[in-house]
Amino acid sequence: MFARMRPAAALVVALLALLSLLIMSLGTGPVTVAAHEVLGALFAPAGTDPTAVAVVRGVRLPAALSAMLAGVALACSGAVMQTLFANPLAGPGVLGVTSGAGLGAALVMLVPGMAQAMGVAADAVLVLAAFAGALAVLAAIVVADQRLGDATTLLILGLLMGHLTGALIHVLQVAAGERALRGFVLWGMGSFAAVGMDRIPWLALPIGAGSAMVVAHMRTLDAMLLGEDYARTMGVGVRATRTRLIVATGLMAGATTAFCGPIAFLGMATPHLVRAALRSAHHHLVLPGSALVGAILALACDLVVRLADGLPLNAVTSLVGAPVVVWVLLSGRRWARMTSG
């Protein structure tokens, strides 16, 4: 399906695609801003049309940055999860962390008076509650990993946690009022436009911390490609490594869901595109590639949402990611060959 690309060539192509999409994203919308005005708004705002500066720096740049950060976080999390559980269909939400974020958001949005009782601005409460829900599920998974020590059992437990939190969300939805329910449904569609520039650092902090932890374990992840037993013979502390990587991916996926809502398929599909393009499963290639391609796909999906006014972000990411997942299901042998070398 893909011709093999040299890593250096792939890097150049990906960076050019990302830069082009970023300029298009900053210039596209109800108010069109030309490319030279986009660059002027970014680097020389004093000599640029004030309207262009306000639109680019105040509205579109935060959305573009949040899209790129989310793409990096979800794609890297997906790549790590697929290696940890030796499962091509694993993704950032496979352990229930994103469902935990959804439950936290549901408590604030669907329970009357919850946000007011906390005495914080409603949108800030939503982010905090969603992140707290993600961390609560993450903590439960980490404790379970220390006791179980088995990846398959942990995966099953994570799926059960996702179903449990999903059931609690459904209970809250039944009891909620129409207006609150509508707001929660809109949140569940996902959006990169809800993150203001003042909150970008708070989104970047957990994603940066999680990414640093993942990068520090690239060689360990390569050893785990051949199975936990092989990794142990190479001196890898499998249980401790798995716990640290679960924490790293949980931070990234939880923060993304808290700020942007649940984003479907992006984390599951992106690593497969990278492995197919590079014909390699080695993490010193797959992780940087996934980060770049994840940022590109997230920006592209956000651009489509902006052009097709009213189209939910999750609908776009699903239309992009679902065919890739179907391809993976039909290409199980190819997955096995790539992950074994």
HELIX and SHEET records of a PDB file:
HELIX    1   1 PRO A    7  GLY A   27  1                                  21    
HELIX    2   2 ALA A   35  PHE A   43  1                                   9    
HELIX    3   3 PRO A   45  GLY A   47  5                                   3    
HELIX    4   4 PRO A   50  VAL A   55  1                                   6    
HELIX    5   5 VAL A   56  ARG A   60  3                                   5    
HELIX    6   6 LEU A   61  LEU A   84  1                                  24    
HELIX    7   7 VAL A   97  LEU A  110  1                                  14    
HELIX    8   8 MET A  114  MET A  118  1                                   5    
HELIX    9   9 ALA A  122  LEU A  148  1                                  27    
HELIX   10  10 ALA A  151  ALA A  175  1                                  25    
HELIX   11  11 GLU A  178  GLY A  188  1                                  11    
HELIX   12  12 MET A  197  ARG A  199  5                                   3    
HELIX   13  13 ILE A  200  VAL A  215  1                                  16    
HELIX   14  14 MET A  218  MET A  224  1                                   7    
HELIX   15  15 GLU A  228  THR A  233  1                                   6    
HELIX   16  16 VAL A  238  CYS A  260  1                                  23    
HELIX   17  17 LEU A  266  LEU A  278  1                                  13    
HELIX   18  18 HIS A  283  LEU A  307  1                                  25    
HELIX   19  19 LEU A  313  LEU A  329  1                                  17    
HELIX   20  20 GLY A  332  THR A  339  1                                   8    
END                                                                             
